[in-house]
Amino acid sequence: MVVNFEKHITELARIRDEARAKGAWSAATNAEVARGKAAGLYIDQKLIMTGNLDQLSEEELESRMKQILDDNKLITVEPSPSSESHQEEKHSDQKIPHHPDRMN
């Protein structure tokens, strides 16, 4: 059996739907996440840090933490105008990856 994007996404949707029908919410969620990954909607990032934080001063640690926060400001959470208790994610500087089998 040849695997292509369309067949792969369709099979994952079938698995998701069967899991949902059986009340297997974790399996249904995992299948949907797998569909999103196959479609290029998720980006896995891994950071490999070197050095020893124990050797930094408190000021150096605060400076490093501020720099990390500044470098990773892709998502900010602000209260929704309709409700103070409801929060929504705002995505800035995020680009949707192009997939050759999808129309953007």
Secondary structure, 3 states (H helix, E strand, C coil): CCCCHHHHHHHHHHHHHHHHHCCCHHHHHHHHHHHHHHCCCCCCCCCCCCCCHHHCCHHHHHHHHHHHHHHCCCEEEEEECCEEEEEEEEECCCCCCCCCCCCC
